[in-house]
Amino acid sequence: MNENKRQKRKEEHIELALQSEHALTSDFDELTFIHRSLPEAALQDIDLSTSIGPLAMEFPLYINAMTGGSTKSEAINAALAEAAKVAGIPMAVGSQHAGIRNAELANSYKIVRAINPNGLIFANVGADVPLEFARKAIDMLEADALQVHLNVPQELVMPEGERDFSGMLSKLEKLVSKLSVPLIVKETGFGMSLETIEQLKGIGIHYIDVGGRGGTNFVHIENERRSKKDFSYLKDWGHSTVISLLEAKSVSEGLTFMASGGIRNPLDAAKCLSLGANAAGIAGPFLKILHEFGTEGLIEELEEWKQHLQTIFLLLGVKSIHDLQNCPIVLGGKVKDWCEGRGIDILALARRTIQ
């Protein structure tokens, strides 16, 4: 693809992402925690620390992949990196294909490590890249982990997108066996099914970001770039983050899950953690805060999320993420219907007890 066209597409993505809105209702609303009138804990007792394999995190939040590869995106990544540094949370960059192919664009990604030299930073490439590209992406950022994104629906709706997805599993298998940092396979807003997770587990993948439907909608974004806008009927394609985490329950042994997609507030993040995620990633909402209130506004927002998560933990009488993952949670509505159809045991979730 012509590099000017690639940069133009990157900037169109930013503008359309800023314009997009979360749905008024969400599968998160179908999950209800059990209130504890006697939590027997204090706010100071709450430990929010977690880990993604060897990567220790003080808080179970990360700024998920957004952008890179254009002049505008360099300024955004710089601001996000500053906020991540001050708040002490990890950050992922957007797809680095542009920076790998064109050295002049690499600084739109490198700026993240320059600003945050000691933070956890995730590199990002597509599943179709050769091993040497993946290594270049990691080296570009001195990255602590590599996100490999899956985005078949986006590519198919994108006017200039990929049309051949054969051999992706074998490419992923080669990457995971050759890289020196954790490889996180990440969906981009379409979620994951049990079948997909089993495929990934079968080739040795240990870290998965389910990237569910409900947040930034890349089918909608790419359809808006089409002259006829003829793929509008696919705007709800895929599985929500809630459904994806529930799909993962039966094959979770040996896997570490991260959750992103449609997380609107700290309560949604807590629900993700309760369903088995070790961390929750947010992209679009943080981009909008940055756009409206600047870097200081985003730092304030991140600090509020951390404080509010502690509050939610206390309301539930849990002191750690391990406790939260044993906390009872009741499912209703369409989520309940889905679980019944797919054979997922919702009674076990509702009757869990904190050890």
ZIDADA-V991275 format. One record per pair of residues at least 4 apart in sequence whose ideal C-beta (glycine too) atoms are under 6 Angstrom apart, sorted by the first residue. I is the first residue (numbers start at 1). J is the second residue. D is the distance in Angstrom with one decimal. If there is no record, write none. Layout:
I;J;D, I;J;D
This chain:
1;5;5.7, 1;6;5.2, 3;102;5.2, 6;98;5.4, 7;70;4.3, 10;69;4.7, 10;70;4.4, 10;73;5.8, 11;70;5.2, 11;72;5.3, 13;17;6.0, 14;67;5.8, 16;221;4.4, 16;224;5.7, 17;216;5.2, 17;284;5.8, 18;291;5.7, 22;264;5.7, 25;29;5.8, 26;214;5.6, 26;262;5.8, 27;240;4.1, 27;242;3.9, 27;335;5.3, 28;268;4.5, 28;271;5.6, 30;332;5.0, 30;333;4.1, 30;335;4.0, 31;271;5.0, 31;329;5.7, 32;330;4.7, 33;316;5.8, 33;329;5.7, 34;328;4.8, 36;316;5.8, 36;317;3.9, 39;314;5.7, 39;317;3.7, 41;45;4.9, 41;314;5.8, 41;317;6.0, 41;319;5.7, 43;310;5.8, 43;314;5.6, 45;319;5.2, 46;310;4.5, 46;313;4.8, 46;319;5.8, 47;320;4.9, 48;59;5.0, 48;60;5.9, 49;58;5.7, 50;57;5.0, 50;60;4.4, 50;278;4.9, 50;279;5.6, 50;321;5.3, 51;56;5.1, 52;256;5.9, 53;182;4.7, 55;120;5.8, 55;144;5.8, 58;88;5.4, 59;89;5.6, 59;306;5.3, 60;273;5.9, 60;279;4.5, 61;89;5.1, 61;280;5.8, 62;89;5.7, 62;90;4.1, 62;279;5.7, 62;281;4.9, 63;80;5.6, 63;84;5.5, 63;91;4.3, 63;286;5.8, 64;92;5.5, 64;260;4.9, 64;281;3.5, 64;283;4.1, 65;92;4.1, 65;94;5.0, 65;124;4.9, 66;94;5.2, 66;283;5.1, 66;287;5.8, 67;73;3.9, 67;76;5.5, 67;94;4.3, 68;73;5.1, 68;77;5.9, 68;93;5.0, 68;94;4.3, 68;108;4.9, 68;109;4.7, 69;73;5.9, 69;98;3.1, 69;105;5.2, 69;108;5.8, 73;108;5.2, 74;108;3.7, 74;111;5.8, 77;111;5.6, 77;112;5.3, 78;111;4.8, 78;115;6.0, 79;290;5.6, 79;295;4.6, 80;91;5.9, 81;112;4.3, 81;115;4.1, 81;116;4.7, 82;115;5.6, 82;295;5.3, 83;87;6.0, 83;295;5.6, 83;298;4.3, 83;299;5.0, 84;89;5.5, 84;91;4.0, 84;116;5.9, 84;119;5.8, 85;116;4.1, 85;119;5.5, 86;299;5.0, 87;299;6.0, 87;302;3.9, 90;120;3.7, 91;121;5.8, 92;122;3.8, 92;124;5.8, 92;147;5.4, 93;109;5.1, 93;112;5.8, 93;124;5.4, 95;124;5.4, 96;100;5.6, 96;109;5.6, 96;124;5.7, 96;125;5.8, 96;137;4.4, 98;105;4.8, 99;105;4.9, 99;106;4.0, 99;109;4.9, 100;133;5.5, 100;136;5.1, 106;110;5.6, 106;140;5.9, 107;111;5.8, 109;140;5.7, 112;121;5.8, 113;121;6.0, 113;141;5.0, 113;142;5.4, 120;144;4.9, 121;141;5.2, 121;143;5.3, 121;144;5.9, 122;145;4.8, 122;147;5.0, 123;137;4.2, 123;138;5.0, 123;141;5.1, 123;143;3.7, 123;146;4.7, 124;147;4.5, 125;129;4.6, 125;134;5.6, 125;137;4.9, 125;148;6.0, 126;149;5.8, 127;148;5.3, 127;150;5.7, 127;168;4.9, 127;172;5.8, 129;133;3.9, 129;134;5.6, 131;178;5.6, 134;175;5.5, 138;143;4.6, 138;146;5.6, 138;181;6.0, 145;181;5.2, 145;182;4.3, 145;184;5.6, 146;181;5.8, 146;183;5.3, 147;184;4.9, 147;186;4.7, 148;185;5.4, 149;186;4.9, 149;188;5.2, 150;187;5.2, 151;155;5.8, 151;188;4.2, 152;165;5.8, 153;190;5.5, 153;219;5.3, 153;237;5.4, 154;158;5.9, 154;218;4.0, 154;222;5.7, 155;161;3.7, 155;162;4.3, 157;219;5.2, 157;222;4.1, 157;223;5.5, 157;231;4.7, 158;222;4.4, 159;226;5.7, 167;171;5.9, 169;203;5.8, 172;203;6.0, 173;203;4.0, 175;179;5.8, 175;183;5.9, 176;183;4.8, 176;204;5.1, 176;205;5.8, 179;183;5.6, 182;207;5.3, 184;207;4.3, 184;209;5.6, 185;200;5.6, 185;205;5.3, 185;208;5.4, 186;209;3.9, 186;211;5.2, 187;191;5.9, 187;192;5.5, 187;211;3.2, 188;211;5.4, 188;218;5.9, 189;211;6.0, 189;213;5.9, 189;215;6.0, 189;216;5.8, 189;218;5.5, 189;261;5.5, 190;238;3.3, 191;210;5.9, 191;212;3.9, 191;213;5.4, 191;238;4.8, 191;239;3.1, 191;244;4.0, 192;196;4.6, 192;197;5.6, 192;210;4.8, 192;244;4.8, 193;247;5.3, 194;247;4.5, 197;248;5.3, 197;251;5.5, 198;251;5.7, 200;205;4.0, 207;256;5.1, 208;257;5.5, 209;258;4.1, 209;260;5.7, 210;244;3.7, 210;259;5.9, 211;260;5.3, 211;261;5.1, 212;239;5.9, 212;240;4.7, 212;241;3.0, 212;244;4.6, 212;261;3.7, 213;238;4.3, 213;240;5.0, 214;240;5.2, 214;261;5.4, 214;262;2.2, 215;261;4.6, 215;262;4.3, 215;284;5.2, 216;284;4.4, 219;234;5.0, 219;235;5.6, 219;237;5.9, 220;235;5.1, 223;229;5.4, 223;231;4.6, 223;232;5.8, 239;243;4.3, 239;244;5.1, 241;259;5.3, 241;261;4.4, 241;262;5.6, 242;335;5.9, 243;338;5.8, 245;275;4.0, 245;276;5.6, 246;344;5.3, 248;252;5.5, 248;257;5.9, 252;276;5.8, 256;278;5.5, 257;276;5.5, 257;277;4.9, 258;277;5.8, 258;279;5.0, 259;272;3.7, 259;277;3.7, 259;280;5.1, 260;281;3.5, 263;268;4.5, 263;269;5.4, 263;280;5.5, 263;282;5.3, 264;268;5.2, 266;305;5.2, 266;308;3.9, 266;309;4.9, 269;280;3.9, 270;312;4.6, 272;277;4.4, 272;280;4.7, 273;277;5.5, 273;321;5.5, 273;324;5.2, 274;324;5.1, 274;327;5.7, 274;329;5.3, 282;286;5.3, 289;293;5.6, 289;297;5.6, 289;298;5.0, 289;301;4.9, 290;298;4.7, 293;297;2.4, 304;308;5.9, 313;318;5.1, 316;327;5.4, 318;323;3.6, 318;324;4.8, 318;327;5.6, 319;323;5.6, 323;354;5.1, 326;352;5.2, 326;354;5.1, 326;355;5.6, 327;354;5.9, 328;350;5.5, 328;352;4.7, 329;349;5.5, 330;350;4.8, 331;335;5.0, 331;336;4.8, 331;346;4.8, 332;336;5.1, 339;344;3.8, 339;346;4.9
